[in-house]
């Protein structure tokens, strides 16, 4: 739930070394962040696929090191929406935790 606060504000290269914003309208606290980080579709795999995110390097000046961020729309996109590694990995961690939990349930419910 704490990542949902990303729907407010934007990234400042001068402060963090990242640039862009998580959602287009970043003055409203809502669930758009979650809707935009996942893909559309009917299956869990389709919904958990990061939709056309491309990693890009942000070049900074000392003392802030260069950073990597994910931009929506593919390479060369002018879309301002970006995500950080923590945002992107949360999609996949959530997916695999569910599979691990289901496997655990199946193992514990098995009849010896």
C-alpha positions in Angstrom: 0.0 0.0 0.0 2.9 2.4 0.6 3.8 2.4 -3.1 0.4 3.8 -3.8 1.6 7.1 -2.5 3.6 7.3 -5.7 0.4 8.7 -7.3 1.3 12.0 -5.7 4.2 14.2 -6.8 7.0 13.4 -9.1 10.7 12.4 -9.3 13.2 15.2 -9.0 16.6 14.6 -10.6 18.2 17.2 -8.3 17.0 15.3 -5.2 17.1 11.6 -6.1 18.8 11.3 -9.5 15.5 10.1 -11.1 13.3 12.1 -13.4 9.6 11.8 -14.4 6.4 11.0 -12.6 4.6 7.8 -11.7 1.2 8.8 -13.1 -0.1 11.5 -15.5 -2.2 13.3 -13.0 0.0 13.4 -9.9 -2.1 15.7 -7.7 -4.7 13.1 -6.7 -4.3 10.2 -4.3 -6.1 7.3 -6.1 -5.4 3.8 -7.5 -4.2 4.9 -10.9 -0.6 3.9 -9.9 -1.6 0.3 -9.5 -3.7 0.3 -12.7 -0.8 1.7 -14.8 1.9 -0.6 -13.5 0.2 -3.8 -14.5 -1.0 -4.8 -18.0 -4.5 -5.3 -19.2 -5.9 -8.8 -19.8 -8.0 -11.6 -18.6 -5.4 -13.9 -17.2 -3.1 -13.3 -14.2 0.0 -13.5 -16.4 -1.4 -10.8 -18.8 -2.3 -8.5 -15.9 1.1 -8.9 -14.2 3.1 -8.3 -17.3 4.8 -4.9 -17.1 3.3 -3.2 -20.2 6.0 -2.0 -22.5 8.4 -0.8 -19.9 12.0 -0.1 -21.0 14.9 0.4 -18.7 16.8 3.6 -19.2 19.9 5.2 -17.6 19.6 8.7 -16.0 23.0 10.5 -16.2 23.7 12.6 -13.1 26.4 14.9 -11.8 28.3 14.3 -8.6 27.4 13.6 -5.8 24.3 11.8 -7.2 25.4 8.6 -9.1 23.8 7.6 -12.4 20.5 5.8 -11.9 18.4 3.3 -13.8 14.6 3.7 -14.2 11.8 2.2 -16.3 9.9 4.3 -18.8 6.5 3.5 -20.1 6.1 3.3 -23.9 9.4 1.7 -24.9 12.8 3.0 -26.0 12.8 6.7 -27.0 9.3 7.3 -25.5 8.5 10.9 -24.4 6.0 9.5 -21.9 6.8 11.1 -18.5 5.5 8.0 -16.6 8.4 6.1 -15.0 8.9 3.4 -12.4 11.8 2.4 -10.3 13.1 -1.2 -9.8 11.1 -1.5 -6.6 7.9 -0.7 -8.5 8.6 -3.2 -11.3 9.8 -6.0 -9.1 6.7 -5.7 -6.9 4.7 -7.0 -9.8 6.7 -10.1 -10.2 7.3 -10.8 -6.5 3.5 -10.6 -5.9 3.0 -13.1 -8.8 5.5 -15.7 -7.5 4.5 -15.3 -3.8 1.0 -16.3 -4.9 2.3 -19.4 -6.7 4.5 -20.4 -3.7 1.5 -20.0 -1.4 -0.6 -22.2 -3.6 2.1 -24.8 -3.7 2.4 -24.7 0.1 -1.3 -25.2 0.4 -1.3 -28.2 -1.9 1.6 -29.8 0.0 0.0 -29.3 3.4 -3.4 -30.6 2.2 -2.0 -33.7 0.6 -3.1 -37.0 2.0 0.0 -39.1 3.0 
